[in-house]
Amino acid sequence: MERTSYLTADEVQAAQTLHKRAPFALPNVSMGFFSIARYYGGLTYQGCHYTYMPGHDECVRDDVLRLVAKLRKKTAPQPMLNLGA
């Protein structure tokens, strides 16, 4: 199954600990009211700043992006050292 959102299911689950005053992500940005975010790289909605993710055509709340960056950094595979060369 192809992933269509910037956030994985596990990341959305982890984001449940954050506030819920505004949505975590705004999908299909280019098709609606928030399409201006494509030109400016983001928007502010309900007092929260969102960053536009062009590859997924969605805006993701900045605090969610910070949480996701920490999670992805923590689970990133470590490079193997070539000690025998």
C-alpha positions as CSV (number, residue, x, y, z in Angstrom):
1,M,0.0,0.0,0.0
2,E,1.4,3.4,-1.0
3,R,1.7,6.0,1.7
4,T,-0.2,9.2,0.8
5,S,0.4,11.2,3.9
6,Y,3.6,12.7,5.2
7,L,2.8,11.2,8.6
8,T,2.8,7.4,9.2
9,A,0.1,5.7,11.3
10,D,2.6,5.4,14.2
11,E,3.5,9.1,14.0
12,V,-0.1,10.1,14.1
13,Q,-0.6,7.8,17.2
14,A,2.4,9.5,18.9
15,A,1.0,13.0,18.0
16,Q,-2.1,12.2,20.1
17,T,-0.2,13.5,23.1
18,L,-0.1,17.0,21.6
19,H,-2.9,19.5,21.8
20,K,-6.0,19.0,19.7
21,R,-7.1,22.6,19.2
22,A,-6.2,22.3,15.5
23,P,-5.8,19.4,13.2
24,F,-2.4,17.7,12.9
25,A,-2.5,17.9,9.1
26,L,-4.5,19.6,6.3
27,P,-4.6,17.2,3.3
28,N,-5.2,18.2,-0.4
29,V,-4.1,21.8,0.1
30,S,-3.9,22.6,-3.6
31,M,-7.6,21.8,-4.1
32,G,-9.2,24.2,-1.7
33,F,-9.2,27.2,0.6
34,F,-5.6,26.7,1.8
35,S,-4.0,26.6,-1.6
36,I,-2.2,29.8,-0.9
37,A,0.1,27.8,1.4
38,R,1.7,26.3,-1.7
39,Y,3.1,29.7,-2.7
40,Y,4.2,30.8,0.8
41,G,5.4,27.5,2.2
42,G,2.9,27.4,5.0
43,L,0.0,29.1,6.8
44,T,-1.5,29.9,10.1
45,Y,-4.8,28.3,11.0
46,Q,-6.6,28.5,14.4
47,G,-3.4,30.0,15.9
48,C,-1.1,27.2,14.8
49,H,1.5,27.4,12.1
50,Y,1.6,24.8,9.4
51,T,4.4,23.9,6.9
52,Y,3.5,22.9,3.4
53,M,4.8,19.5,2.2
54,P,4.8,19.7,-1.6
55,G,5.5,15.9,-2.1
56,H,2.3,15.0,-0.3
57,D,0.2,18.2,-1.0
58,E,-0.6,18.7,2.7
59,C,0.2,21.1,5.5
60,V,1.5,19.6,8.8
61,R,1.4,21.5,12.1
62,D,4.9,22.6,13.2
63,D,4.8,21.0,16.6
64,V,3.9,17.7,15.0
65,L,6.8,18.1,12.6
66,R,9.2,18.6,15.5
67,L,7.8,15.5,17.2
68,V,8.1,13.5,13.9
69,A,11.7,14.7,13.4
70,K,12.7,13.4,16.8
71,L,10.9,10.0,16.2
72,R,12.5,9.6,12.8
73,K,16.0,10.5,14.1
74,K,15.6,8.0,16.9
75,T,14.6,5.2,14.5
76,A,17.0,6.0,11.7
77,P,19.3,3.1,10.8
78,Q,22.8,3.6,11.8
79,P,25.5,3.3,9.1
80,M,27.8,0.3,9.3
81,L,31.4,1.1,9.8
82,N,33.9,-0.7,7.5
83,L,36.7,-1.5,9.9
84,G,38.3,-4.2,7.7
85,A,39.4,-1.9,4.8
